[in-house]
Amino acid sequence: MSEYLPFTRPTIDEQTIAEVGEVLRSGWITTGPKVAEFEQALTEYLGGGRLVRTFLHATGALEEALVVCGIGPGHEVIVPAMTFAATANVVLRLGAKPVLVDVDLRSRSLLMDQATAAVTPKTRAIMPVHLNGLAADLDAVYALAGKHHLRVVEDAAQAIGTLYKGRKIGSFGDLVVFSFHPNKNLTTIEGGAVSLADPDETRTLEILRFHGITKHADGTMDVTRPASKHNLTDVAACVGLGQLRHLDGFNQKRRQLANRYFEMLADDRLGVLPARGDAGHSWHMFTLLPRYSSACPDRNTLRQRMHQRGIGLGIHYQALNQFTLYKNMGYPEGSFPNAERIGRETVTLPLFPAMQLSDVERVCEALDQCLNSR
Ligand SMILES: Cc1ncc(COP(=O)(O)O)c(C=O)c1O
């Protein structure tokens, strides 16, 4: 029997593990020189003359990015109905209203005509999500934002290394937020970062990520906001530096694996394939809407059968209005046909850099058996 194949697994090399040991022995383990080095390395990696500030997680980074944009009670923020809950939760936490919009079935990205129709005088921001590592239609997003004077907070949690029309996500645009959770293409165990252009807003983010503190040269400090605490540790930053050395290689491997999935599952043979994107797709996840039938009636059956064959399938994601919180906000079932269908049917196939092409073949053969025989 082959080894169990999870849908994802981080790859951390021995050099990074040794360097983490050095940080742990150094006497400085929280935010310090490694965080500064990691922020500098991310700045150089993204390019575009951006400013990058790290956070403990993307959730906190998204929330503070919205604070920087002045989002609060009485405001509306446009959010896709198909995303991880954090994208919309942070809007609610600030007392603003996430206005949900359906997504395209294959790209799983905001439907821009619906986003356009969702703009009201209360709208202050839009949050495109680069789901699964595929860039959203940023030309359309920024055109809409420009027309209505909206801020854009890009949820690029899943898009480190993704290109939009040849430019790295986070090398341009308004505020762009990455996640470094263990599932992501680059991990710091937990972590996140904001890429932005404005030095004053960057200073505000620094204050917001650390107790509202401004430090003075004489060693005293002032506190100007009742802020929270989101600072990344040097241990985490050290993991991130090790990951960054491999990021382009990891993403290249992800593309190869995704290409093999497309070859094996051609013409939607076993279900609706995701949008293929271009060479800039970083393939954070490979998702499928499987073709269920009387032989395999639902996702639960499929996941159990695949698990018995030693293969893990993920679920990314349920639609936001399939959760009590958002359903009760006035988004009953039927509000977002595509997002809800994805939410009911989607599975995430294994995809991570340490996989081999033969693993992809094994997954596709098992899928065929599990979907088509009882
Ligand atoms: C689209 C999206 N947004 C936000 C987040 C939150 O990221 P973090 O776990 O770093 O807070 C995630 C993480 O899964 C995500 O996938």
The ligand as an SDF file (V2000), in Angstrom:
LIG
                    3D

 16 16  0  0  0  0  0  0  0  0999 V2000
   -8.6420   33.3430    1.1830 C   0  0  0  0  0  0  0  0  0  0  0  0
   -8.1010   33.3830    2.5860 C   0  0  0  0  0  0  0  0  0  0  0  0
   -8.2170   34.5180    3.2910 N   0  0  0  0  0  0  0  0  0  0  0  0
   -7.7220   34.6180    4.5290 C   0  0  0  0  0  0  0  0  0  0  0  0
   -7.1050   33.5600    5.1600 C   0  0  0  0  0  0  0  0  0  0  0  0
   -6.6150   33.7120    6.5540 C   0  0  0  0  0  0  0  0  0  0  0  0
   -5.2400   33.4630    6.6440 O   0  0  0  0  0  0  0  0  0  0  0  0
   -4.5320   33.2010    8.0430 P   0  0  0  0  0  0  0  0  0  0  0  0
   -4.7870   31.7650    8.3950 O   0  0  0  0  0  0  0  0  0  0  0  0
   -3.0850   33.4770    7.7900 O   0  0  0  0  0  0  0  0  0  0  0  0
   -5.1170   34.1420    9.0270 O   0  0  0  0  0  0  0  0  0  0  0  0
   -6.9540   32.3670    4.4550 C   0  0  0  0  0  0  0  0  0  0  0  0
   -6.3040   31.1980    5.0890 C   0  0  0  0  0  0  0  0  0  0  0  0
   -6.6900   30.0770    4.8630 O   0  0  0  0  0  0  0  0  0  0  0  0
   -7.4640   32.2730    3.1470 C   0  0  0  0  0  0  0  0  0  0  0  0
   -7.3600   31.1380    2.4430 O   0  0  0  0  0  0  0  0  0  0  0  0
  1  2  1  0
  2  3  1  0
  2 15  2  0
  3  4  2  0
  4  5  1  0
  5  6  1  0
  5 12  2  0
  6  7  1  0
  7  8  1  0
  8  9  2  0
  8 10  1  0
  8 11  1  0
 12 13  1  0
 12 15  1  0
 13 14  2  0
 15 16  1  0
M  END
$$$$
